[in-house]
Amino acid sequence: MVRISNGRTKTTSFCIIDAQSVKNTDTAREKGYDAGKKVSGIKRHIAVDTQGLPHAIHITTANVTDRAGAIEMATKWQDNLTSVTNVMVDAGYTGEPFAGSIQEILGATVEVVKRSELHTFAVIPKRWVVERSFGWLEKCHRFWKNCERKLETSLQMVLLAFIGLLLRRF
């Protein structure tokens, strides 16, 4: 529990942010190049809760950095993220400017979860939740590549995929 200045209490809410670079097909109009992953296409940024359900989704060209895309997403979806008090990210989001921006936009602290050893596989606590959400998207055959011409259409298709996932759970 966190005490807010007006006397009310707010339960601690976690949000996990990550990005995924995806190749484009030849029909896509907007694309960029992610030099880190060597991918020409788009980047999907998502913020999920501890259940892996999305609270914010943002699509950019692949040349946008993870940090810049996450800040754009937090700004755009600020109303959906009002209850978030702690944001968990991977090492790609390291830096005081990013943490300060998230603190300013959402009023949340940023926790960077790093691997303890390089070149070894280990499940990082709570970070696997966002990777599982990307895995759910990959089950939709349409998302193996970005087939959409516009970024807004890509966003709508990702939203529809998550809506379908939620409907199948009922």
Disulfide bonds with the S-S distance in Angstrom:
none
